[in-house]
């Protein structure tokens, strides 16, 4: 059973930032997503979930490698779910997290200018 309350990343509808000005509502949505990933622990969690066997991980699989307490890891996972980057599926007493397909690709598409390097 997937958490029905989790929003989906919809930044793909926006043109890359260098092609046209970002609309106010799109800027709010993009800022919300960027805020969610602007934390080293959350970036690591995204990577750990995506790289985990089967592409999903339980909070119990993430606490020790991340070196944070279970409540802290659960908080970070909730922020990522609320941003639409992860989905949450409850199985018994455990919750399993999966990367939303194409969520990072959609985010990258908005931020890209067609260049493949960060600086010239």
Biopython code that builds the backbone (N, CA, C, O; Angstrom):
import numpy as np
from Bio.PDB.StructureBuilder import StructureBuilder

atoms = [
    (1, "UNK", "N", (0.847, -1.171, 0.000)),
    (1, "UNK", "CA", (0.000, 0.000, 0.000)),
    (1, "UNK", "C", (0.891, 1.233, 0.000)),
    (1, "UNK", "O", (1.616, 1.463, 0.968)),
    (2, "UNK", "N", (0.856, 2.001, -1.025)),
    (2, "UNK", "CA", (1.670, 3.196, -1.137)),
    (2, "UNK", "C", (0.999, 4.344, -0.406)),
    (2, "UNK", "O", (-0.226, 4.460, -0.397)),
    (3, "UNK", "N", (1.808, 5.183, 0.204)),
    (3, "UNK", "CA", (1.290, 6.331, 0.946)),
    (3, "UNK", "C", (0.627, 7.295, -0.045)),
    (3, "UNK", "O", (1.323, 7.978, -0.796)),
    (4, "UNK", "N", (-0.677, 7.355, -0.053)),
    (4, "UNK", "CA", (-1.437, 8.159, -1.015)),
    (4, "UNK", "C", (-1.229, 9.654, -0.820)),
    (4, "UNK", "O", (-1.475, 10.440, -1.734)),
    (5, "UNK", "N", (-0.781, 10.049, 0.355)),
    (5, "UNK", "CA", (-0.610, 11.475, 0.632)),
    (5, "UNK", "C", (0.686, 12.027, 0.064)),
    (5, "UNK", "O", (0.888, 13.241, 0.071)),
    (6, "UNK", "N", (1.573, 11.163, -0.431)),
    (6, "UNK", "CA", (2.855, 11.669, -0.914)),
    (6, "UNK", "C", (2.693, 12.332, -2.276)),
    (6, "UNK", "O", (2.197, 11.714, -3.218)),
    (7, "UNK", "N", (3.119, 13.607, -2.377)),
    (7, "UNK", "CA", (3.011, 14.320, -3.639)),
    (7, "UNK", "C", (4.052, 13.829, -4.626)),
    (7, "UNK", "O", (5.021, 13.180, -4.234)),
    (8, "UNK", "N", (3.866, 14.126, -5.877)),
    (8, "UNK", "CA", (4.810, 13.756, -6.921)),
    (8, "UNK", "C", (5.581, 14.994, -7.352)),
    (8, "UNK", "O", (5.056, 16.106, -7.321)),
    (9, "UNK", "N", (6.820, 14.795, -7.750)),
    (9, "UNK", "CA", (7.623, 15.893, -8.255)),
    (9, "UNK", "C", (7.064, 16.293, -9.613)),
    (9, "UNK", "O", (6.940, 15.458, -10.509)),
    (10, "UNK", "N", (6.728, 17.563, -9.765)),
    (10, "UNK", "CA", (6.164, 18.025, -11.017)),
    (10, "UNK", "C", (6.953, 19.185, -11.597)),
    (10, "UNK", "O", (6.398, 20.038, -12.289)),
    (11, "UNK", "N", (8.247, 19.215, -11.312)),
    (11, "UNK", "CA", (9.059, 20.294, -11.844)),
    (11, "UNK", "C", (9.396, 20.082, -13.315)),
    (11, "UNK", "O", (9.905, 20.994, -13.967)),
    (12, "UNK", "N", (9.121, 18.896, -13.848)),
    (12, "UNK", "CA", (9.431, 18.612, -15.239)),
    (12, "UNK", "C", (8.655, 19.514, -16.201)),
    (12, "UNK", "O", (9.062, 19.708, -17.347)),
    (13, "UNK", "N", (7.544, 20.056, -15.730)),
    (13, "UNK", "CA", (6.746, 20.923, -16.584)),
    (13, "UNK", "C", (7.432, 22.270, -16.810)),
    (13, "UNK", "O", (7.051, 23.035, -17.697)),
    (14, "UNK", "N", (8.430, 22.539, -16.010)),
    (14, "UNK", "CA", (9.124, 23.823, -16.103)),
    (14, "UNK", "C", (10.273, 23.726, -17.097)),
    (14, "UNK", "O", (10.953, 22.703, -17.183)),
    (15, "UNK", "N", (10.479, 24.801, -17.842)),
    (15, "UNK", "CA", (11.612, 24.858, -18.760)),
    (15, "UNK", "C", (12.882, 25.054, -17.948)),
    (15, "UNK", "O", (12.827, 25.571, -16.832)),
    (16, "UNK", "N", (14.025, 24.649, -18.492)),
    (16, "UNK", "CA", (15.280, 24.937, -17.793)),
    (16, "UNK", "C", (15.368, 26.413, -17.423)),
    (16, "UNK", "O", (14.880, 27.273, -18.155)),
    (17, "UNK", "N", (15.982, 26.698, -16.302)),
    (17, "UNK", "CA", (16.060, 28.053, -15.764)),
    (17, "UNK", "C", (16.687, 29.046, -16.735)),
    (17, "UNK", "O", (16.399, 30.241, -16.675)),
    (18, "UNK", "N", (17.539, 28.559, -17.624)),
    (18, "UNK", "CA", (18.222, 29.468, -18.543)),
    (18, "UNK", "C", (17.434, 29.738, -19.819)),
    (18, "UNK", "O", (17.823, 30.593, -20.614)),
    (19, "UNK", "N", (16.350, 29.032, -20.022)),
    (19, "UNK", "CA", (15.579, 29.200, -21.249)),
    (19, "UNK", "C", (14.502, 30.276, -21.113)),
    (19, "UNK", "O", (14.273, 31.044, -22.047)),
    (20, "UNK", "N", (13.845, 30.334, -19.960)),
    (20, "UNK", "CA", (12.801, 31.333, -19.732)),
    (20, "UNK", "C", (12.662, 31.578, -18.236)),
    (20, "UNK", "O", (13.034, 30.716, -17.440)),
    (21, "UNK", "N", (12.140, 32.723, -17.836)),
    (21, "UNK", "CA", (11.988, 33.003, -16.408)),
    (21, "UNK", "C", (11.057, 31.982, -15.747)),
    (21, "UNK", "O", (10.090, 31.517, -16.350)),
    (22, "UNK", "N", (11.365, 31.657, -14.530)),
    (22, "UNK", "CA", (10.582, 30.698, -13.764)),
    (22, "UNK", "C", (9.330, 31.385, -13.220)),
    (22, "UNK", "O", (9.424, 32.462, -12.632)),
    (23, "UNK", "N", (8.172, 30.780, -13.408)),
    (23, "UNK", "CA", (6.915, 31.320, -12.874)),
    (23, "UNK", "C", (6.939, 31.244, -11.357)),
    (23, "UNK", "O", (7.639, 30.409, -10.784)),
    (24, "UNK", "N", (6.183, 32.107, -10.712)),
    (24, "UNK", "CA", (6.178, 32.182, -9.249)),
    (24, "UNK", "C", (5.801, 30.858, -8.600)),
    (24, "UNK", "O", (6.466, 30.430, -7.657)),
    (25, "UNK", "N", (4.748, 30.197, -9.084)),
    (25, "UNK", "CA", (4.336, 28.930, -8.475)),
    (25, "UNK", "C", (5.366, 27.828, -8.714)),
    (25, "UNK", "O", (5.583, 26.979, -7.850)),
    (26, "UNK", "N", (5.995, 27.842, -9.878)),
    (26, "UNK", "CA", (7.043, 26.860, -10.162)),
    (26, "UNK", "C", (8.266, 27.114, -9.277)),
    (26, "UNK", "O", (8.929, 26.169, -8.850)),
    (27, "UNK", "N", (8.563, 28.372, -9.002)),
    (27, "UNK", "CA", (9.690, 28.714, -8.127)),
    (27, "UNK", "C", (9.443, 28.216, -6.704)),
    (27, "UNK", "O", (10.359, 27.722, -6.048)),
    (28, "UNK", "N", (8.217, 28.345, -6.236)),
    (28, "UNK", "CA", (7.869, 27.863, -4.896)),
    (28, "UNK", "C", (8.051, 26.349, -4.825)),
    (28, "UNK", "O", (8.630, 25.841, -3.865)),
    (29, "UNK", "N", (7.569, 25.633, -5.820)),
    (29, "UNK", "CA", (7.687, 24.176, -5.850)),
    (29, "UNK", "C", (9.149, 23.745, -5.945)),
    (29, "UNK", "O", (9.577, 22.837, -5.232)),
    (30, "UNK", "N", (9.904, 24.384, -6.812)),
    (30, "UNK", "CA", (11.314, 24.044, -6.977)),
    (30, "UNK", "C", (12.088, 24.331, -5.692)),
    (30, "UNK", "O", (12.933, 23.532, -5.290)),
    (31, "UNK", "N", (11.810, 25.449, -5.054)),
    (31, "UNK", "CA", (12.489, 25.794, -3.799)),
    (31, "UNK", "C", (12.173, 24.767, -2.715)),
    (31, "UNK", "O", (13.048, 24.423, -1.921)),
    (32, "UNK", "N", (10.951, 24.277, -2.671)),
    (32, "UNK", "CA", (10.561, 23.262, -1.686)),
    (32, "UNK", "C", (11.372, 21.983, -1.885)),
    (32, "UNK", "O", (11.834, 21.377, -0.918)),
    (33, "UNK", "N", (11.539, 21.582, -3.125)),
    (33, "UNK", "CA", (12.295, 20.365, -3.429)),
    (33, "UNK", "C", (13.778, 20.571, -3.141)),
    (33, "UNK", "O", (14.429, 19.702, -2.561)),
    (34, "UNK", "N", (14.312, 21.726, -3.547)),
    (34, "UNK", "CA", (15.723, 21.996, -3.292)),
    (34, "UNK", "C", (16.013, 22.077, -1.802)),
    (34, "UNK", "O", (17.069, 21.634, -1.349)),
    (35, "UNK", "N", (15.093, 22.634, -1.047)),
    (35, "UNK", "CA", (15.258, 22.702, 0.409)),
    (35, "UNK", "C", (15.312, 21.291, 0.999)),
    (35, "UNK", "O", (16.075, 21.028, 1.929)),
    (36, "UNK", "N", (14.506, 20.397, 0.457)),
    (36, "UNK", "CA", (14.483, 19.017, 0.953)),
    (36, "UNK", "C", (15.811, 18.309, 0.717)),
    (36, "UNK", "O", (16.233, 17.502, 1.544)),
    (37, "UNK", "N", (16.471, 18.596, -0.389)),
    (37, "UNK", "CA", (17.728, 17.899, -0.675)),
    (37, "UNK", "C", (18.958, 18.694, -0.245)),
    (37, "UNK", "O", (20.085, 18.233, -0.428)),
    (38, "UNK", "N", (18.756, 19.877, 0.322)),
    (38, "UNK", "CA", (19.876, 20.720, 0.748)),
    (38, "UNK", "C", (20.382, 20.326, 2.131)),
    (38, "UNK", "O", (20.683, 21.185, 2.959)),
    (39, "UNK", "N", (20.470, 19.058, 2.367)),
    (39, "UNK", "CA", (20.944, 18.538, 3.640)),
    (39, "UNK", "C", (21.787, 17.299, 3.331)),
    (39, "UNK", "O", (21.325, 16.405, 2.621)),
    (40, "UNK", "N", (23.006, 17.232, 3.848)),
    (40, "UNK", "CA", (23.872, 16.082, 3.535)),
    (40, "UNK", "C", (23.257, 14.729, 3.897)),
    (40, "UNK", "O", (23.417, 13.760, 3.154)),
    (41, "UNK", "N", (22.561, 14.654, 5.024)),
    (41, "UNK", "CA", (21.943, 13.381, 5.421)),
    (41, "UNK", "C", (20.863, 12.982, 4.424)),
    (41, "UNK", "O", (20.741, 11.803, 4.092)),
    (42, "UNK", "N", (20.081, 13.936, 3.945)),
    (42, "UNK", "CA", (19.011, 13.612, 2.985)),
    (42, "UNK", "C", (19.586, 13.203, 1.636)),
    (42, "UNK", "O", (19.064, 12.299, 0.984)),
    (43, "UNK", "N", (20.654, 13.865, 1.219)),
    (43, "UNK", "CA", (21.300, 13.461, -0.032)),
    (43, "UNK", "C", (21.830, 12.032, 0.077)),
    (43, "UNK", "O", (21.699, 11.233, -0.850)),
    (44, "UNK", "N", (22.423, 11.730, 1.218)),
    (44, "UNK", "CA", (22.913, 10.366, 1.431)),
    (44, "UNK", "C", (21.755, 9.373, 1.457)),
    (44, "UNK", "O", (21.863, 8.279, 0.902)),
    (45, "UNK", "N", (20.652, 9.745, 2.094)),
    (45, "UNK", "CA", (19.490, 8.849, 2.139)),
    (45, "UNK", "C", (18.951, 8.561, 0.740)),
    (45, "UNK", "O", (18.641, 7.414, 0.420)),
    (46, "UNK", "N", (18.838, 9.597, -0.095)),
    (46, "UNK", "CA", (18.387, 9.374, -1.475)),
    (46, "UNK", "C", (19.293, 8.368, -2.172)),
    (46, "UNK", "O", (18.821, 7.436, -2.823)),
    (47, "UNK", "N", (20.588, 8.566, -2.030)),
    (47, "UNK", "CA", (21.559, 7.684, -2.659)),
    (47, "UNK", "C", (21.479, 6.272, -2.093)),
    (47, "UNK", "O", (21.526, 5.294, -2.839)),
    (48, "UNK", "N", (21.358, 6.169, -0.781)),
    (48, "UNK", "CA", (21.295, 4.856, -0.143)),
    (48, "UNK", "C", (20.041, 4.084, -0.542)),
    (48, "UNK", "O", (20.107, 2.880, -0.789)),
    (49, "UNK", "N", (18.911, 4.763, -0.606)),
    (49, "UNK", "CA", (17.667, 4.095, -1.008)),
    (49, "UNK", "C", (17.773, 3.640, -2.461)),
    (49, "UNK", "O", (17.444, 2.498, -2.782)),
    (50, "UNK", "N", (18.230, 4.528, -3.332)),
    (50, "UNK", "CA", (18.330, 4.188, -4.757)),
    (50, "UNK", "C", (19.306, 3.040, -5.001)),
    (50, "UNK", "O", (19.076, 2.210, -5.880)),
    (51, "UNK", "N", (20.390, 2.985, -4.233)),
    (51, "UNK", "CA", (21.413, 1.961, -4.429)),
    (51, "UNK", "C", (21.133, 0.669, -3.668)),
    (51, "UNK", "O", (21.810, -0.336, -3.882)),
    (52, "UNK", "N", (20.139, 0.691, -2.783)),
    (52, "UNK", "CA", (19.832, -0.489, -1.975)),
    (52, "UNK", "C", (19.291, -1.602, -2.859)),
    (52, "UNK", "O", (18.661, -1.348, -3.885)),
    (53, "UNK", "N", (19.543, -2.827, -2.452)),
    (53, "UNK", "CA", (19.064, -3.988, -3.211)),
    (53, "UNK", "C", (17.561, -3.886, -3.451)),
    (53, "UNK", "O", (16.793, -3.690, -2.510)),
    (54, "UNK", "N", (17.149, -4.017, -4.682)),
    (54, "UNK", "CA", (15.737, -3.917, -5.042)),
    (54, "UNK", "C", (15.245, -2.485, -5.164)),
    (54, "UNK", "O", (14.078, -2.263, -5.486)),
    (55, "UNK", "N", (16.115, -1.500, -4.913)),
    (55, "UNK", "CA", (15.732, -0.097, -5.054)),
    (55, "UNK", "C", (14.812, 0.403, -3.965)),
    (55, "UNK", "O", (14.171, 1.443, -4.118)),
    (56, "UNK", "N", (14.738, -0.333, -2.854)),
    (56, "UNK", "CA", (13.922, 0.104, -1.725)),
    (56, "UNK", "C", (14.651, -0.233, -0.440)),
    (56, "UNK", "O", (15.442, -1.175, -0.384)),
    (57, "UNK", "N", (14.374, 0.550, 0.590)),
    (57, "UNK", "CA", (15.030, 0.317, 1.873)),
    (57, "UNK", "C", (14.073, 0.641, 3.009)),
    (57, "UNK", "O", (13.208, 1.510, 2.897)),
    (58, "UNK", "N", (14.252, -0.073, 4.088)),
    (58, "UNK", "CA", (13.507, 0.159, 5.324)),
    (58, "UNK", "C", (14.338, 1.096, 6.179)),
    (58, "UNK", "O", (15.564, 1.105, 6.076)),
    (59, "UNK", "N", (13.690, 1.881, 7.020)),
    (59, "UNK", "CA", (14.421, 2.771, 7.918)),
    (59, "UNK", "C", (15.430, 1.977, 8.736)),
    (59, "UNK", "O", (16.492, 2.499, 9.075)),
    (60, "UNK", "N", (15.122, 0.742, 9.054)),
    (60, "UNK", "CA", (16.039, -0.095, 9.837)),
    (60, "UNK", "C", (17.317, -0.407, 9.067)),
    (60, "UNK", "O", (18.341, -0.716, 9.677)),
    (61, "UNK", "N", (17.275, -0.331, 7.728)),
    (61, "UNK", "CA", (18.459, -0.552, 6.895)),
    (61, "UNK", "C", (19.337, 0.697, 6.805)),
    (61, "UNK", "O", (20.492, 0.612, 6.386)),
    (62, "UNK", "N", (18.800, 1.848, 7.192)),
    (62, "UNK", "CA", (19.464, 3.120, 6.938)),
    (62, "UNK", "C", (20.084, 3.778, 8.165)),
    (62, "UNK", "O", (20.990, 4.600, 8.031)),
    (63, "UNK", "N", (19.616, 3.432, 9.346)),
    (63, "UNK", "CA", (20.080, 4.138, 10.546)),
    (63, "UNK", "C", (21.559, 3.901, 10.825)),
    (63, "UNK", "O", (22.305, 4.858, 11.033)),
    (64, "UNK", "N", (21.991, 2.660, 10.835)),
    (64, "UNK", "CA", (23.388, 2.368, 11.155)),
    (64, "UNK", "C", (24.355, 2.941, 10.113)),
    (64, "UNK", "O", (25.315, 3.611, 10.493)),
    (65, "UNK", "N", (24.137, 2.701, 8.808)),
    (65, "UNK", "CA", (25.079, 3.261, 7.833)),
    (65, "UNK", "C", (25.124, 4.792, 7.850)),
    (65, "UNK", "O", (26.164, 5.387, 7.568)),
    (66, "UNK", "N", (24.015, 5.416, 8.174)),
    (66, "UNK", "CA", (23.965, 6.877, 8.203)),
    (66, "UNK", "C", (24.535, 7.428, 9.510)),
    (66, "UNK", "O", (24.986, 8.572, 9.564)),
    (67, "UNK", "N", (24.510, 6.607, 10.561)),
    (67, "UNK", "CA", (25.046, 7.026, 11.844)),
    (67, "UNK", "C", (24.155, 7.992, 12.603)),
    (67, "UNK", "O", (24.628, 8.773, 13.428)),
    (68, "UNK", "N", (22.856, 7.934, 12.316)),
    (68, "UNK", "CA", (21.884, 8.780, 13.000)),
    (68, "UNK", "C", (20.845, 7.909, 13.685)),
    (68, "UNK", "O", (20.689, 6.736, 13.344)),
    (69, "UNK", "N", (20.138, 8.477, 14.643)),
    (69, "UNK", "CA", (19.107, 7.723, 15.350)),
    (69, "UNK", "C", (17.915, 7.445, 14.434)),
    (69, "UNK", "O", (17.716, 8.132, 13.432)),
    (70, "UNK", "N", (17.134, 6.440, 14.786)),
    (70, "UNK", "CA", (15.955, 6.081, 13.987)),
    (70, "UNK", "C", (14.970, 7.241, 13.875)),
    (70, "UNK", "O", (14.464, 7.474, 12.777)),
    (71, "UNK", "N", (14.666, 7.982, 14.938)),
    (71, "UNK", "CA", (13.735, 9.107, 14.788)),
    (71, "UNK", "C", (14.265, 10.191, 13.837)),
    (71, "UNK", "O", (13.496, 10.795, 13.090)),
    (72, "UNK", "N", (15.571, 10.430, 13.870)),
    (72, "UNK", "CA", (16.155, 11.436, 12.981)),
    (72, "UNK", "C", (16.099, 10.982, 11.531)),
    (72, "UNK", "O", (15.759, 11.765, 10.644)),
    (73, "UNK", "N", (16.431, 9.719, 11.290)),
    (73, "UNK", "CA", (16.355, 9.175, 9.929)),
    (73, "UNK", "C", (14.911, 9.205, 9.443)),
    (73, "UNK", "O", (14.657, 9.570, 8.295)),
    (74, "UNK", "N", (13.971, 8.831, 10.290)),
    (74, "UNK", "CA", (12.560, 8.858, 9.903)),
    (74, "UNK", "C", (12.104, 10.270, 9.551)),
    (74, "UNK", "O", (11.338, 10.458, 8.606)),
    (75, "UNK", "N", (12.568, 11.258, 10.303)),
    (75, "UNK", "CA", (12.232, 12.655, 9.995)),
    (75, "UNK", "C", (12.758, 13.038, 8.610)),
    (75, "UNK", "O", (12.026, 13.607, 7.800)),
    (76, "UNK", "N", (14.023, 12.727, 8.344)),
    (76, "UNK", "CA", (14.607, 13.059, 7.041)),
    (76, "UNK", "C", (13.865, 12.341, 5.906)),
    (76, "UNK", "O", (13.632, 12.930, 4.850)),
    (77, "UNK", "N", (13.499, 11.091, 6.118)),
    (77, "UNK", "CA", (12.747, 10.350, 5.100)),
    (77, "UNK", "C", (11.376, 10.983, 4.861)),
    (77, "UNK", "O", (10.915, 11.043, 3.722)),
    (78, "UNK", "N", (10.730, 11.451, 5.911)),
    (78, "UNK", "CA", (9.429, 12.115, 5.761)),
    (78, "UNK", "C", (9.572, 13.381, 4.925)),
    (78, "UNK", "O", (8.725, 13.654, 4.075)),
    (79, "UNK", "N", (10.617, 14.149, 5.151)),
    (79, "UNK", "CA", (10.847, 15.363, 4.360)),
    (79, "UNK", "C", (11.012, 15.001, 2.882)),
    (79, "UNK", "O", (10.479, 15.689, 2.011)),
    (80, "UNK", "N", (11.741, 13.932, 2.599)),
    (80, "UNK", "CA", (11.947, 13.510, 1.209)),
    (80, "UNK", "C", (10.660, 12.981, 0.584)),
    (80, "UNK", "O", (10.417, 13.191, -0.605)),
    (81, "UNK", "N", (9.837, 12.300, 1.369)),
    (81, "UNK", "CA", (8.528, 11.834, 0.871)),
    (81, "UNK", "C", (7.628, 13.035, 0.600)),
    (81, "UNK", "O", (6.981, 13.102, -0.445)),
    (82, "UNK", "N", (7.584, 13.977, 1.528)),
    (82, "UNK", "CA", (6.741, 15.170, 1.362)),
    (82, "UNK", "C", (7.161, 15.994, 0.142)),
    (82, "UNK", "O", (6.327, 16.655, -0.478)),
    (83, "UNK", "N", (8.448, 15.955, -0.201)),
    (83, "UNK", "CA", (8.942, 16.676, -1.374)),
    (83, "UNK", "C", (8.682, 15.904, -2.665)),
    (83, "UNK", "O", (8.922, 16.419, -3.757)),
    (84, "UNK", "N", (8.192, 14.673, -2.543)),
    (84, "UNK", "CA", (7.880, 13.883, -3.733)),
    (84, "UNK", "C", (9.066, 13.149, -4.319)),
    (84, "UNK", "O", (9.000, 12.673, -5.452)),
    (85, "UNK", "N", (10.151, 13.049, -3.566)),
    (85, "UNK", "CA", (11.348, 12.378, -4.070)),
    (85, "UNK", "C", (11.376, 10.893, -3.730)),
    (85, "UNK", "O", (12.000, 10.102, -4.437)),
    (86, "UNK", "N", (10.704, 10.517, -2.650)),
    (86, "UNK", "CA", (10.591, 9.120, -2.238)),
    (86, "UNK", "C", (9.120, 8.776, -2.034)),
    (86, "UNK", "O", (8.295, 9.646, -1.758)),
    (87, "UNK", "N", (8.812, 7.498, -2.174)),
    (87, "UNK", "CA", (7.492, 7.011, -1.777)),
    (87, "UNK", "C", (7.681, 6.140, -0.542)),
    (87, "UNK", "O", (8.768, 5.621, -0.289)),
    (88, "UNK", "N", (6.620, 5.993, 0.207)),
    (88, "UNK", "CA", (6.635, 5.210, 1.446)),
    (88, "UNK", "C", (5.554, 4.150, 1.351)),
    (88, "UNK", "O", (4.405, 4.445, 1.021)),
    (89, "UNK", "N", (5.934, 2.913, 1.644)),
    (89, "UNK", "CA", (4.973, 1.813, 1.662)),
    (89, "UNK", "C", (5.059, 1.120, 3.016)),
    (89, "UNK", "O", (6.125, 0.652, 3.416)),
    (90, "UNK", "N", (3.949, 1.058, 3.706)),
    (90, "UNK", "CA", (3.886, 0.439, 5.038)),
    (90, "UNK", "C", (3.667, -1.057, 4.875)),
    (90, "UNK", "O", (2.752, -1.486, 4.172)),
    (91, "UNK", "N", (4.518, -1.854, 5.535)),
    (91, "UNK", "CA", (4.382, -3.312, 5.552)),
    (91, "UNK", "C", (4.497, -3.770, 6.997)),
    (91, "UNK", "O", (5.593, -3.830, 7.554)),
    (92, "UNK", "N", (3.386, -4.084, 7.583)),
    (92, "UNK", "CA", (3.391, -4.452, 8.998)),
    (92, "UNK", "C", (3.815, -3.257, 9.824)),
    (92, "UNK", "O", (3.226, -2.181, 9.714)),
    (93, "UNK", "N", (4.836, -3.435, 10.653)),
    (93, "UNK", "CA", (5.312, -2.328, 11.489)),
    (93, "UNK", "C", (6.403, -1.521, 10.797)),
    (93, "UNK", "O", (6.821, -0.487, 11.317)),
    (94, "UNK", "N", (6.869, -1.966, 9.647)),
    (94, "UNK", "CA", (7.977, -1.302, 8.953)),
    (94, "UNK", "C", (7.484, -0.491, 7.769)),
    (94, "UNK", "O", (6.470, -0.820, 7.153)),
    (95, "UNK", "N", (8.205, 0.563, 7.463)),
    (95, "UNK", "CA", (7.935, 1.371, 6.279)),
    (95, "UNK", "C", (9.122, 1.228, 5.333)),
    (95, "UNK", "O", (10.276, 1.304, 5.754)),
    (96, "UNK", "N", (8.829, 1.021, 4.068)),
    (96, "UNK", "CA", (9.856, 0.873, 3.034)),
    (96, "UNK", "C", (9.792, 2.072, 2.100)),
    (96, "UNK", "O", (8.712, 2.544, 1.746)),
    (97, "UNK", "N", (10.952, 2.552, 1.710)),
    (97, "UNK", "CA", (11.067, 3.762, 0.906)),
    (97, "UNK", "C", (11.695, 3.432, -0.438)),
    (97, "UNK", "O", (12.620, 2.624, -0.533)),
    (98, "UNK", "N", (11.167, 4.082, -1.482)),
    (98, "UNK", "CA", (11.625, 3.893, -2.850)),
    (98, "UNK", "C", (11.755, 5.252, -3.505)),
    (98, "UNK", "O", (10.939, 6.141, -3.263)),
    (99, "UNK", "N", (12.777, 5.420, -4.335)),
    (99, "UNK", "CA", (12.941, 6.650, -5.094)),
    (99, "UNK", "C", (11.803, 6.765, -6.103)),
    (99, "UNK", "O", (11.474, 5.790, -6.778)),
    (100, "UNK", "N", (11.201, 7.947, -6.210)),
    (100, "UNK", "CA", (10.154, 8.173, -7.204)),
    (100, "UNK", "C", (10.813, 8.120, -8.585)),
    (100, "UNK", "O", (11.778, 8.842, -8.839)),
    (101, "UNK", "N", (10.301, 7.276, -9.470)),
    (101, "UNK", "CA", (10.905, 7.176, -10.797)),
    (101, "UNK", "C", (11.005, 8.548, -11.470)),
    (101, "UNK", "O", (10.038, 9.309, -11.505)),
    (102, "UNK", "N", (12.158, 8.838, -11.985)),
    (102, "UNK", "CA", (12.447, 10.059, -12.738)),
    (102, "UNK", "C", (12.405, 11.345, -11.908)),
    (102, "UNK", "O", (12.491, 12.435, -12.472)),
    (103, "UNK", "N", (12.276, 11.242, -10.592)),
    (103, "UNK", "CA", (12.215, 12.457, -9.774)),
    (103, "UNK", "C", (13.496, 13.277, -9.915)),
    (103, "UNK", "O", (13.440, 14.495, -10.088)),
    (104, "UNK", "N", (14.637, 12.619, -9.841)),
    (104, "UNK", "CA", (15.895, 13.348, -9.950)),
    (104, "UNK", "C", (16.151, 13.801, -11.386)),
    (104, "UNK", "O", (16.748, 14.855, -11.606)),
    (105, "UNK", "N", (15.702, 13.011, -12.362)),
    (105, "UNK", "CA", (15.832, 13.428, -13.761)),
    (105, "UNK", "C", (15.017, 14.685, -14.027)),
    (105, "UNK", "O", (15.474, 15.581, -14.737)),
    (106, "UNK", "N", (13.816, 14.759, -13.467)),
    (106, "UNK", "CA", (12.970, 15.936, -13.641)),
    (106, "UNK", "C", (13.613, 17.166, -13.014)),
    (106, "UNK", "O", (13.589, 18.254, -13.589)),
    (107, "UNK", "N", (14.179, 16.984, -11.846)),
    (107, "UNK", "CA", (14.859, 18.085, -11.177)),
    (107, "UNK", "C", (16.071, 18.526, -11.977)),
    (107, "UNK", "O", (16.301, 19.724, -12.142)),
    (108, "UNK", "N", (16.835, 17.592, -12.466)),
    (108, "UNK", "CA", (18.018, 17.915, -13.273)),
    (108, "UNK", "C", (17.632, 18.651, -14.552)),
    (108, "UNK", "O", (18.340, 19.561, -14.982)),
    (109, "UNK", "N", (16.520, 18.264, -15.158)),
    (109, "UNK", "CA", (16.088, 18.909, -16.396)),
    (109, "UNK", "C", (15.780, 20.387, -16.196)),
    (109, "UNK", "O", (16.019, 21.195, -17.094)),
    (110, "UNK", "N", (15.258, 20.746, -15.040)),
    (110, "UNK", "CA", (14.959, 22.144, -14.743)),
    (110, "UNK", "C", (16.245, 22.931, -14.529)),
    (110, "UNK", "O", (16.341, 24.093, -14.926)),
    (111, "UNK", "N", (17.217, 22.307, -13.911)),
    (111, "UNK", "CA", (18.446, 22.999, -13.555)),
    (111, "UNK", "C", (19.479, 23.045, -14.674)),
    (111, "UNK", "O", (20.418, 23.839, -14.619)),
    (112, "UNK", "N", (19.316, 22.216, -15.665)),
    (112, "UNK", "CA", (20.332, 22.125, -16.709)),
    (112, "UNK", "C", (20.230, 23.260, -17.720)),
    (112, "UNK", "O", (19.148, 23.767, -18.016)),
    (113, "UNK", "N", (21.379, 23.636, -18.231)),
    (113, "UNK", "CA", (21.422, 24.655, -19.276)),
    (113, "UNK", "C", (21.902, 24.046, -20.574)),
    (113, "UNK", "O", (22.149, 24.756, -21.549)),
    (114, "UNK", "N", (22.032, 22.736, -20.587)),
    (114, "UNK", "CA", (22.556, 22.066, -21.760)),
    (114, "UNK", "C", (24.040, 21.784, -21.626)),
    (114, "UNK", "O", (24.596, 21.003, -22.398)),
    (115, "UNK", "N", (24.700, 22.423, -20.636)),
    (115, "UNK", "CA", (26.112, 22.161, -20.399)),
    (115, "UNK", "C", (26.243, 20.903, -19.563)),
    (115, "UNK", "O", (25.336, 20.566, -18.802)),
    (116, "UNK", "N", (27.347, 20.213, -19.694)),
    (116, "UNK", "CA", (27.570, 19.017, -18.918)),
    (116, "UNK", "C", (28.510, 19.238, -17.750)),
    (116, "UNK", "O", (28.740, 18.322, -16.960)),
    (117, "UNK", "N", (29.061, 20.446, -17.625)),
    (117, "UNK", "CA", (29.966, 20.754, -16.530)),
    (117, "UNK", "C", (29.378, 21.867, -15.672)),
    (117, "UNK", "O", (28.613, 22.698, -16.162)),
    (118, "UNK", "N", (29.737, 21.882, -14.391)),
    (118, "UNK", "CA", (29.230, 22.884, -13.479)),
    (118, "UNK", "C", (29.841, 24.255, -13.716)),
    (118, "UNK", "O", (29.168, 25.269, -13.532)),
    (119, "UNK", "N", (31.094, 24.303, -14.117)),
    (119, "UNK", "CA", (31.733, 25.596, -14.343)),
    (119, "UNK", "C", (32.550, 25.551, -15.627)),
    (119, "UNK", "O", (32.888, 24.484, -16.140)),
    (120, "UNK", "N", (32.855, 26.742, -16.127)),
    (120, "UNK", "CA", (33.605, 26.814, -17.380)),
    (120, "UNK", "C", (35.072, 26.981, -17.112)),
    (120, "UNK", "O", (35.865, 27.062, -18.049)),
]
sb = StructureBuilder()
sb.init_structure("model")
sb.init_model(0)
sb.init_chain("A")
sb.init_seg("    ")
for serial, (resi, resn, name, xyz) in enumerate(atoms, 1):
    if name == "N":
        sb.init_residue(resn, " ", resi, " ")
    sb.init_atom(name, np.array(xyz, "f"), 0.0, 1.0, " ", f" {name:<3s}", serial, name[0])
structure = sb.get_structure()
